[in-house]
Amino acid sequence: MTDATSEPPSPALAARSVTKRFRGVVANDRVDFEVAAGEVHALLGENGAGKTTLCNVLTGLYRPEEGYVEVAGRPVRMHSPHDAHEAGIFMVHQQFRLVQSLSVAENVVLGWSRRRGTWFAPRKVEHEIAALAEQYRIDVAPRAKIWQLSVGEQQRVEILKAIYRGARILIMDEPTAVLTPQEVDQLVATLRAMAAAGAAVVFISHKLPEVMAVSDRVTVLRAGRTIGTVDTATTSTGALAHMMVGRDVVFEGRAGSHRVDGEVVLQLEDVSATSDMGTPAVVDVGLDVRAGEILGIAGVAGNGQRELAEVIAGERPVTDGTVTIGGKRQHGKPWEAIDSGLGYVPEDRMGVGVAPGLSIADNLRLKSYRRNGRIMHNKKAVADAEEVIRSFDIVARGPRTLARELSGGNLQKLIVARELSSGAKVLVVSSPTRGLDVGATESVRKLLVESASRGVGVVLISEDLDEIFELADRIAVLYRGRVTGIVDRQDADVDRIGLLMAGESAA
């Protein structure tokens, strides 16, 4: 008979009033967080909310100035990730820690041995890993080399490595950012299997529908503080978004997405291009975009999306085929593309999209000074910048604020504002909301929809399928540089697009 007054079990991992400061900035302010054995617990928050700092404290990378960490109800002092591993805490980062030339089994045991002081027995380890893979529904071959695996399969190796080394607590940082929908389903099954076996899983994601699908509970951080913890079954995406940003966030996508009949403003005919390594990156791509249309380009990261955007922008030479913008055939020159009506928002906002050491006003006129002559009128530039800041709701001290001082969302709005203010007929945007919190994502997506409504042809390159489905009129899928299919939005579903992302051509 169970004692009704018995204490509930201690959480597998907990942060108790954790405070961490950096040069006077309080990244974590008396944060409380706990995850129980057998649950998947989502950790949400805007950029800068303190999620990464908290995880670094939980995994031994940082030591808090105040508060402490508990494992199974006992306070622990961790001085390094090695101490965290000894306590059964592992983290799978967005950038994997794998040696490409070694096998799955070799990576799993690299620098570590279950039987210390003994030689590495390849066949025994392979059998052990195969048994774990079957138990946790992780489809990966122990003898395969890492370079032979897809990004999703490499992520499975990282999970296997943690399980094999005795993980009782697994922290996953944005784990679905580079996966196909089918791989996401497989990951969810794996995490659920781990929880069923008694492990505690911390799931960090910006994708609220995903959080609702996979988690048991959700903790939200805002401005370095714990806002609250809720049961997933009793909350909603709207309520979670409100907790994250402190206000209602409403974005319903593009109403009535349909085939647009405007004039063709961008056309690619049998376009091919090579990567920086000289290998095929864009292969026989044929696309057209009409005025007022949003064409979504979907695909797993690394399948030619960046190279395709650079080809359209004139930044990467074509090896075959033609690119036409606004009725003008292009010859691989960026200024020719701009003069033909192209606006371009690259995926690397800070490194390529802006000059970080220049002001907002100077960044806004980077594309216009050639048309306006060599004399640059500072007063007019400042006045124009003030108008853009108002129109695009850019949060900044003023036009003379340096670009590097802006948040990610305001930096993205600055780049979009500059491109649209130049009278663009075509706007190519790569990963426009990657790394942005829900509030900034809402703002940027609205700008894209408004652009299309004004007759701009938008090419939306994104690895976020939810974003593609919310915004696009048509969806083109890239796999290893080729277009495997182009689907009208109303005819598309996640399974169909997922298969195209995995290389299956449309019938």
C-alpha positions in Angstrom: 0.0 0.0 0.0 1.4 3.4 -1.0 1.7 6.1 1.6 -0.6 9.0 0.5 1.6 11.5 2.4 4.9 10.4 0.7 7.0 13.0 -0.9 6.8 13.2 -4.8 10.0 12.0 -6.5 12.8 14.5 -6.9 13.3 16.0 -10.4 16.0 14.4 -12.5 17.6 17.9 -13.0 16.8 21.3 -11.5 18.1 24.8 -11.4 17.4 26.6 -8.2 17.4 30.4 -8.2 20.3 30.4 -10.7 21.8 33.8 -11.5 24.5 34.3 -14.1 26.1 37.6 -15.0 28.3 38.8 -17.8 30.0 42.2 -17.4 27.1 43.6 -15.6 24.5 42.0 -17.8 22.2 39.6 -15.9 21.7 36.7 -18.4 19.9 34.5 -15.8 18.0 36.2 -12.9 17.1 33.7 -10.2 15.9 31.2 -12.7 14.0 28.1 -11.5 13.6 25.1 -13.8 13.2 21.4 -13.3 12.6 18.4 -15.5 11.4 15.0 -14.2 12.5 11.6 -15.2 10.3 10.2 -17.9 9.2 13.5 -19.4 10.0 15.7 -22.4 10.2 19.2 -21.1 10.3 22.1 -23.6 12.3 25.3 -22.8 11.0 28.4 -24.6 12.0 32.0 -24.8 12.9 34.9 -27.1 16.4 35.4 -28.3 18.4 36.7 -25.3 15.9 35.3 -22.9 18.6 33.2 -21.2 17.9 29.7 -22.5 21.5 29.1 -23.8 23.0 30.5 -20.6 20.9 28.2 -18.5 21.8 25.2 -20.5 25.5 26.1 -20.3 25.0 26.2 -16.5 23.2 22.8 -16.5 26.0 21.2 -18.6 29.0 22.6 -16.6 30.2 25.2 -19.1 29.3 28.0 -16.8 29.2 28.3 -13.0 26.4 30.5 -11.6 27.2 33.4 -9.2 24.1 32.6 -7.2 21.9 29.5 -6.9 22.8 25.9 -7.7 22.0 22.9 -9.8 20.4 19.7 -8.5 20.6 16.2 -10.0 18.1 13.7 -8.6 17.4 16.0 -5.6 21.1 16.5 -4.6 23.0 19.8 -5.2 26.0 19.3 -7.5 29.0 21.6 -8.4 30.1 21.1 -12.0 33.3 22.6 -13.2 33.2 21.3 -16.7 31.1 19.3 -19.2 33.0 16.2 -18.1 31.5 16.6 -14.6 28.0 16.9 -16.3 28.6 13.7 -18.2 29.6 12.0 -15.0 26.3 13.1 -13.6 24.5 11.7 -16.7 23.8 15.1 -18.4 24.4 15.4 -22.1 23.6 18.0 -24.7 23.1 17.6 -28.4 24.1 21.0 -30.0 23.0 22.4 -33.4 26.6 21.9 -34.6 27.4 18.3 -34.3 30.7 17.1 -32.7 31.5 14.2 -35.1 34.6 13.1 -37.0 33.5 12.7 -40.6 36.1 10.0 -41.6 35.3 7.7 -38.7 32.4 5.2 -38.4 29.3 5.6 -36.3 30.7 3.2 -33.7 34.1 4.9 -33.6 32.5 8.3 -33.0 30.3 6.9 -30.2 33.3 5.7 -28.2 35.8 8.3 -29.3 37.7 9.5 -26.3 35.6 7.3 -24.0 35.2 3.7 -23.0 32.5 1.9 -21.2 35.1 -0.6 -20.0 38.0 1.7 -19.0 41.4 0.3 -19.5 40.4 -2.2 -22.2 41.1 -2.2 -25.9 38.4 -1.0 -28.3 36.6 -4.1 -29.6 34.9 -2.9 -32.8 32.5 -5.8 -33.3 31.3 -5.8 -29.6 30.7 -2.1 -29.7 28.9 -2.3 -33.0 26.5 -5.0 -31.5 25.9 -2.9 -28.4 25.1 0.2 -30.5 22.8 -1.8 -32.8 20.9 -3.1 -29.8 20.5 0.5 -28.5 19.5 1.8 -31.9 16.7 -0.8 -32.1 15.5 -0.1 -28.5 15.2 3.6 -29.1 14.0 3.5 -32.7 17.2 5.1 -34.0 17.7 4.0 -37.6 21.5 4.2 -38.3 24.1 1.6 -39.3 27.0 1.3 -36.8 29.6 0.7 -39.5 28.6 3.6 -41.7 31.1 6.5 -42.0 29.8 9.9 -40.8 30.4 11.5 -44.2 28.0 9.0 -45.8 25.1 10.0 -43.5 22.4 12.7 -44.0 22.2 15.5 -41.4 19.3 13.8 -39.7 21.3 10.5 -39.4 24.2 12.4 -38.0 21.9 13.8 -35.3 20.9 10.3 -34.5 24.5 9.4 -34.0 24.9 12.2 -31.4 21.8 10.9 -29.6 23.2 7.3 -29.7 26.5 8.6 -28.4 24.8 10.2 -25.4 22.7 7.1 -24.6 25.6 4.7 -25.0 27.6 6.9 -22.5 24.9 6.7 -19.9 22.7 9.8 -20.5 19.9 10.1 -18.0 19.2 13.7 -19.0 19.4 14.8 -22.6 19.2 18.4 -23.7 18.3 19.0 -27.4 19.1 22.5 -28.8 16.8 23.3 -31.8 17.0 19.7 -32.9 14.6 19.9 -35.9 16.1 22.8 -37.7 17.8 20.6 -40.3 15.4 17.7 -40.6 12.8 16.6 -43.1 9.2 16.1 -41.7 9.7 12.3 -41.7 13.0 12.7 -39.8 11.2 15.0 -37.3 8.6 12.2 -36.7 11.4 9.7 -36.2 13.2 12.1 -33.7 9.9 12.5 -31.7 9.6 8.7 -31.6 13.1 8.4 -30.2 12.6 11.1 -27.6 9.4 9.5 -26.5 11.2 6.1 -26.3 13.9 7.7 -24.1 11.3 9.2 -21.8 9.5 5.9 -21.6 12.7 4.3 -20.5 13.0 6.8 -17.6 15.3 9.5 -19.2 14.6 13.2 -18.8 14.6 15.2 -22.1 14.9 19.0 -22.4 13.7 20.2 -25.8 14.6 23.7 -26.9 12.8 25.0 -30.0 11.3 28.2 -31.5 8.6 26.1 -33.3 5.5 26.2 -31.1 3.5 23.6 -33.0 6.5 21.2 -32.5 6.6 22.0 -28.8 2.9 21.2 -28.5 3.4 17.9 -30.3 6.4 16.5 -28.4 6.4 18.0 -24.9 4.7 17.1 -21.6 5.4 20.4 -19.9 6.8 23.8 -21.0 8.9 26.4 -19.1 9.1 29.9 -20.6 12.0 32.3 -19.9 11.7 36.1 -20.6 14.4 38.7 -20.1 16.5 36.1 -18.1 13.6 35.2 -15.7 11.3 32.3 -15.4 7.8 33.3 -16.4 6.2 30.0 -15.6 5.8 26.3 -16.3 2.6 24.9 -17.8 1.3 21.5 -18.8 1.2 21.2 -22.6 -2.2 19.5 -22.5 -3.8 22.6 -20.9 -2.2 25.4 -23.0 -2.0 26.6 -26.6 0.5 28.1 -29.0 -1.2 31.5 -28.5 -0.8 31.3 -24.7 2.8 30.2 -25.0 3.6 33.1 -27.5 2.0 35.5 -25.0 4.2 34.2 -22.2 7.3 34.6 -24.4 6.8 38.2 -25.5 4.3 39.6 -23.0 1.6 40.3 -25.6 -0.7 38.6 -28.0 1.0 37.4 -31.2 -1.4 36.9 -34.1 -0.2 35.8 -37.6 -2.6 33.7 -39.7 -0.5 33.4 -42.8 -1.5 34.5 -46.3 -5.2 34.3 -46.6 -6.4 32.5 -49.7 -3.1 31.5 -51.2 -3.6 30.7 -54.9 -2.0 30.7 -58.3 -1.0 34.3 -59.1 -1.5 35.4 -62.8 0.8 38.5 -62.8 3.6 39.0 -65.2 6.8 36.9 -64.8 9.3 39.0 -63.0 12.0 36.3 -62.4 12.8 33.3 -64.7 15.4 30.7 -64.4 15.9 28.3 -67.4 18.0 25.2 -67.0 20.4 27.0 -64.6 23.4 25.2 -63.2 26.2 26.4 -60.9 29.0 24.9 -58.8 29.8 25.2 -55.1 32.9 26.8 -53.6 34.5 23.4 -53.8 33.8 23.1 -57.6 31.1 20.4 -57.1 27.6 20.7 -58.6 25.4 22.8 -56.4 22.6 24.0 -58.7 21.6 21.5 -61.4 19.3 22.3 -64.3 16.9 24.4 -62.2 13.9 25.9 -64.0 11.7 28.3 -62.1 9.5 31.3 -62.7 8.1 33.8 -60.2 5.2 36.2 -61.0 4.4 39.7 -59.7 2.5 39.4 -56.4 3.5 35.7 -55.8 5.4 34.1 -53.0 7.3 31.1 -54.3 8.6 29.0 -51.4 11.9 27.1 -51.8 11.9 24.1 -49.4 14.7 21.7 -48.6 17.0 20.3 -46.0 20.0 22.6 -45.3 22.9 22.2 -47.8 20.9 21.2 -50.9 21.8 24.2 -53.0 19.6 26.9 -51.4 22.4 29.3 -50.7 24.0 28.8 -54.1 20.7 29.3 -55.9 20.1 32.6 -54.1 23.6 33.8 -55.0 23.1 32.9 -58.6 19.9 35.0 -58.8 21.7 37.9 -57.1 24.6 37.7 -59.5 27.0 36.8 -56.8 27.8 33.3 -58.2 28.4 32.6 -61.9 26.2 30.2 -63.8 27.8 27.3 -65.6 24.8 26.8 -67.8 21.3 28.3 -68.4 19.9 31.8 -68.1 18.5 34.1 -65.4 16.1 36.8 -66.3 14.9 39.5 -63.9 12.3 42.0 -64.9 12.5 40.9 -68.5 16.3 41.5 -68.6 18.7 38.6 -69.1 21.4 38.6 -66.5 25.2 38.2 -67.0 26.3 37.4 -63.4 26.8 41.0 -62.1 25.2 42.0 -58.8 24.6 45.6 -59.9 23.0 44.4 -63.1 20.5 42.4 -61.0 19.9 45.4 -58.7 19.3 47.7 -61.7 16.9 45.1 -63.1 14.8 45.2 -59.9 16.2 42.6 -57.5 16.1 42.9 -53.8 18.2 40.4 -51.9 18.1 39.4 -48.2 21.0 36.9 -47.6 20.9 34.3 -44.9 24.0 35.8 -43.2 22.5 39.0 -42.0 25.5 40.5 -40.1 28.3 39.2 -42.4 26.8 39.9 -45.8 23.4 41.7 -45.3 24.8 44.9 -43.7 27.9 46.8 -42.9 27.8 46.3 -39.1 30.0 49.3 -38.3 27.9 51.8 -40.3 24.7 53.5 -39.1 21.2 52.6 -40.1 21.1 55.7 -42.4 24.3 54.7 -44.1 23.2 51.0 -44.5 19.9 52.2 -46.1 21.7 54.2 -48.8 24.3 51.5 -49.6 22.2 50.5 -52.7 21.1 54.0 -53.7 24.2 56.1 -53.8 25.2 55.0 -57.3 21.8 56.1 -58.8 21.9 59.4 -56.9 25.4 60.4 -58.0 28.6 60.6 -55.9 27.4 63.4 -53.6 25.9 61.9 -50.5 23.5 64.3 -48.7 23.6 63.4 -45.0 20.6 65.4 -44.0 18.4 63.7 -46.6 19.8 60.3 -45.7 18.9 60.9 -42.0 15.4 62.1 -42.9 14.9 59.1 -45.2 16.1 56.8 -42.5 13.7 58.3 -39.9 10.8 57.6 -42.3 12.0 54.0 -42.9 12.3 53.4 -39.1 8.7 54.6 -38.7 7.3 52.7 -41.6 9.0 49.4 -40.8 8.7 49.7 -37.0 12.5 49.3 -36.5 13.3 49.7 -32.8 16.4 51.8 -32.5 17.6 55.0 -30.8 17.6 56.7 -34.2 19.1 56.8 -37.7 22.6 57.1 -36.5 22.4 53.8 -34.5 25.0 51.3 -35.7 23.7 48.2 -37.4 25.6 45.9 -35.0 23.7 47.4 -32.1 20.3 46.2 -33.4 18.6 43.0 -32.3 18.3 40.2 -34.9 14.7 41.0 -35.7 15.3 44.7 -36.1 18.4 44.0 -38.2 16.3 41.8 -40.5 13.7 44.5 -40.8 16.4 47.0 -41.7 17.6 44.8 -44.6 14.1 44.1 -45.9 13.3 47.8 -45.6 16.4 48.7 -47.6 15.7 46.2 -50.4 12.0 47.2 -50.7 12.8 50.9 -50.6 14.9 50.5 -53.7 11.8 49.7 -55.8 12.4 46.0 -56.0 10.3 43.9 -58.4 11.7 40.7 -57.1 12.7 40.0 -53.5 14.8 37.0 -52.7 14.9 36.2 -49.0 17.0 33.4 -47.4 16.0 32.1 -44.0 14.3 35.4 -43.1 13.3 34.3 -39.6 16.1 31.9 -38.6 17.1 32.5 -35.0 14.4 35.1 -34.5 11.9 35.0 -31.6 8.2 34.7 -32.1 7.6 38.5 -32.0 10.3 39.3 -34.6 9.2 36.4 -36.7 5.6 37.8 -36.8 6.9 41.2 -38.0 9.2 39.9 -40.7 6.6 37.5 -42.1 4.0 40.4 -42.3 6.5 42.5 -44.3 6.9 39.7 -46.8 3.1 39.2 -47.2 2.7 43.0 -47.6 5.4 43.1 -50.2 3.6 40.4 -52.3 0.3 42.3 -51.9 2.0 45.3 -53.4 3.0 43.3 -56.5 6.5 42.2 -55.6 7.5 38.7 -56.6 8.9 37.0 -53.5 11.3 34.0 -53.4 11.2 32.6 -49.9 14.0 30.2 -49.2 13.5 28.6 -45.8 14.2 25.4 -44.0 11.1 26.0 -41.8 8.2 24.1 -43.4 5.7 25.8 -41.2 6.9 29.2 -42.6 6.7 27.9 -46.2 3.1 26.6 -45.7 2.0 29.8 -44.1 3.3 32.2 -46.7 3.8 30.5 -50.1 1.5 30.3 -53.1 3.6 27.6 -54.6 6.4 25.4 -53.2 9.5 24.2 -55.1 11.6 21.6 -53.4 15.4 21.3 -53.8 17.3 18.1 -53.3 21.0 18.0 -54.1 20.7 21.1 -56.2 17.8 19.8 -58.3 14.1 20.7 -58.2 12.3 17.5 -57.3 8.9 19.1 -57.6 6.8 22.3 -57.7 3.5 22.1 -55.9 0.6 24.6 -55.5 0.1 25.3 -51.8 -3.5 24.1 -51.8 -2.3 20.7 -53.2 0.6 20.4 -50.8 0.9 18.4 -47.5 3.7 17.8 -45.2 4.2 14.1 -46.2 4.4 15.0 -49.9 6.8 17.8 -49.4 8.9 15.7 -47.0 9.3 13.0 -49.6 10.4 15.5 -52.2 12.9 16.9 -49.7 14.3 13.4 -49.3 14.9 13.1 -53.1 11.7 11.5 -54.5 10.7 13.3 -57.6 7.0 14.3 -58.1 5.0 12.0 -60.3 
